[in-house]
Amino acid sequence: MTQTRQSTVRILLVDDHAILREGLRSVLDRETDLRVVGEASSREEAQTVAARLAPDVVVIDLKLSAGSDYEGLALCKALAKSHPQMGLLVLTTFLDERLVVEAVHSGARGYVVKDVDTTELVRAIRAVSRGESAFDSRTASAVVRSINGAGSRPEQLTDREVEVLGFLAKGLSNSGIGEKLFISPTTVKFHVSNIMRKLDVARRAEAVYAASKLGLI
């Protein structure tokens, strides 16, 4: 469901650890435009609560019980099918390229790792509530590498080009990207030129558009 600037984003937290849910609730409820309306500790409970409360965003851990499979993926699939208007955001400890891509294929609009700072998490929740994709720099790179490696692009991007593309998609200038990666703006320009060649685009704006189709922005 698309949010207006004045509206409150209603959130359902799904995690099998009560103390983590409590901590997340405390952090998110400090934001004037975010409100945690419900919690769940299992896939079954989450589906019931989601149907009852119709939240705007469901924040989902991948592991919902000790020793289990990644039940969060099954939950994403179920909610994406039954409630396609809900924004699904995976918040997990697992930084695994396969899981990132599988979560996206299961209906998640975003994937962030639990060690992100509060600002990044809040940004991701707001983005997902607007129907946008939300990844931190590490998980975004995983998506790009997976799509690139699957043969959707004629030539593979290098790891450095993937990093540059991630920052480019976030709107950083050559100088800003250089500061992040500790390289010169000239070197960044060289990488951007290679990225545009490999993505078969002629301008930076087109490269950003291509990045959006890859789920970076």
C-alpha positions in Angstrom: 0.0 0.0 0.0 1.5 3.4 -1.0 1.9 5.8 1.8 1.4 9.5 1.8 3.9 11.7 3.6 1.4 12.3 6.4 0.3 8.8 6.9 1.5 6.3 9.5 3.2 3.1 8.3 1.7 0.2 10.2 4.1 -2.6 10.9 3.9 -6.2 11.9 7.1 -7.7 13.5 7.7 -11.4 12.9 10.6 -12.9 15.0 10.7 -15.9 17.3 12.7 -14.0 19.9 10.5 -11.8 22.1 13.4 -9.7 23.3 14.3 -8.8 19.7 10.7 -7.9 18.9 10.6 -5.7 22.0 13.8 -3.9 21.0 12.6 -3.3 17.5 9.2 -2.0 18.7 11.0 0.4 21.0 13.2 1.7 18.2 10.5 2.0 15.5 7.9 3.5 17.8 10.2 6.5 18.3 9.5 7.5 14.6 6.5 9.7 14.3 5.4 8.0 11.0 6.0 4.4 12.0 3.8 2.3 14.4 4.2 -1.3 15.3 0.6 -2.7 15.4 1.3 -6.4 16.0 3.9 -9.1 16.6 4.1 -12.8 15.8 6.6 -15.5 16.6 5.8 -18.1 14.0 4.7 -18.4 10.4 1.2 -19.6 11.3 0.7 -16.8 13.9 2.0 -14.2 11.4 -0.5 -15.2 8.7 -3.3 -15.0 11.2 -2.2 -11.6 12.6 -1.5 -10.2 9.1 -5.0 -11.2 8.0 -6.6 -9.5 11.0 -4.5 -6.3 11.2 -3.7 -5.7 7.5 -0.3 -4.0 8.2 1.4 -1.9 5.6 4.8 -3.6 6.2 5.7 -7.0 7.6 9.3 -7.3 9.0 10.2 -10.9 8.8 13.1 -13.0 10.2 14.1 -15.9 8.1 14.6 -18.4 11.1 11.3 -18.6 13.1 12.3 -21.5 15.3 15.5 -23.2 16.4 16.8 -25.8 14.0 14.1 -25.1 11.4 14.3 -24.4 7.8 14.0 -20.8 6.6 10.3 -20.5 7.4 10.5 -16.8 6.7 10.8 -17.6 3.0 7.6 -19.7 3.1 5.9 -16.8 5.0 6.9 -14.4 2.3 5.5 -16.6 -0.4 2.2 -17.0 1.5 1.7 -13.3 2.3 2.8 -12.2 -1.2 0.0 -14.5 -2.6 -2.7 -13.7 0.0 -1.9 -10.1 0.7 0.0 -8.7 -2.3 -0.5 -5.1 -1.1 1.6 -5.7 2.0 5.3 -4.7 1.8 7.6 -7.6 3.0 11.0 -6.8 4.4 13.4 -9.5 5.5 15.4 -8.6 8.6 17.9 -11.4 9.4 21.3 -12.3 10.6 22.1 -14.2 7.4 24.0 -12.5 4.7 23.9 -15.2 2.0 23.5 -14.4 -1.7 21.3 -17.4 -2.3 18.9 -16.4 0.5 18.8 -12.7 -0.7 17.7 -13.8 -4.2 15.3 -16.4 -2.9 13.7 -13.9 -0.6 13.2 -11.5 -3.5 11.7 -14.3 -5.6 9.4 -15.2 -2.6 7.9 -11.7 -2.7 10.1 -9.7 -0.4 10.7 -6.1 -1.4 13.7 -5.7 0.7 16.4 -7.6 2.6 18.6 -6.1 5.3 20.9 -7.6 7.9 20.3 -7.1 11.6 23.5 -5.3 12.2 22.4 -2.3 10.1 22.0 0.9 12.0 18.6 2.3 13.0 18.6 5.0 10.2 19.1 2.3 7.5 16.4 0.1 8.9 13.9 2.9 9.1 14.8 4.0 5.6 14.2 0.4 4.4 10.8 0.2 6.1 9.7 3.5 4.6 10.9 2.5 1.1 9.1 -0.9 1.3 5.9 0.9 2.4 6.0 3.0 -0.7 6.3 -0.1 -2.9 10.0 0.4 -3.5 12.9 -2.0 -3.1 15.2 -1.7 -0.1 18.6 -3.3 0.3 21.7 -2.3 2.2 24.9 -2.1 0.2 25.9 -5.7 0.9 22.6 -7.3 0.0 22.2 -5.1 -3.1 25.5 -6.3 -4.3 24.4 -9.9 -3.9 21.3 -9.2 -6.0 23.4 -7.6 -8.8 26.0 -10.4 -8.7 23.3 -13.1 -8.9 21.4 -11.5 -11.8 24.7 -10.7 -13.5 25.9 -14.3 -13.0 22.6 -15.7 -14.2 23.4 -14.4 -17.6 21.0 -11.5 -17.8 23.9 -9.2 -18.8 26.2 -9.9 -21.7 29.4 -9.3 -19.7 29.9 -9.8 -16.0 30.5 -6.9 -13.7 33.6 -7.1 -11.4 33.2 -6.9 -7.7 34.4 -3.3 -7.7 32.0 -2.3 -10.4 29.2 -3.9 -8.4 30.2 -1.7 -5.4 30.3 1.4 -7.6 26.9 0.6 -9.1 25.4 0.2 -5.7 26.6 3.7 -4.7 25.7 5.2 -8.1 22.2 3.9 -7.6 22.0 5.7 -4.3 22.8 9.0 -6.0 26.4 9.5 -4.9 28.7 11.6 -7.1 32.0 10.3 -8.4 33.7 12.1 -5.5 31.3 10.7 -3.0 31.7 7.2 -4.3 35.5 7.7 -4.2 35.3 8.7 -0.6 33.3 5.6 0.3 35.7 3.3 -1.6 39.0 5.2 -0.9 39.7 5.6 -4.6 40.1 8.7 -6.8 37.1 10.3 -8.7 39.0 9.5 -11.9 39.1 5.8 -11.0 35.4 6.0 -10.2 34.7 7.6 -13.6 36.6 4.7 -15.2 34.5 2.1 -13.4 31.3 4.0 -14.3 32.3 4.0 -17.9 32.8 0.3 -17.8 29.5 -0.2 -16.1 27.6 1.8 -18.7 29.4 -0.2 -21.5 28.5 -3.5 -19.9 24.9 -2.5 -19.2 24.7 -1.1 -22.8 23.6 2.4 -21.7 24.9 5.8 -22.9 24.4 8.0 -19.8 24.7 7.9 -16.1 20.9 8.4 -15.8 20.3 5.3 -17.8 22.7 3.4 -15.6 20.7 4.4 -12.6 17.6 3.3 -14.3 19.2 -0.1 -15.1 20.1 -0.3 -11.4 16.5 0.3 -10.4 15.4 -2.6 -12.5 18.0 -4.7 -10.7 16.3 -3.8 -7.4 18.9 -1.4 -6.1 16.6 1.7 -5.9 
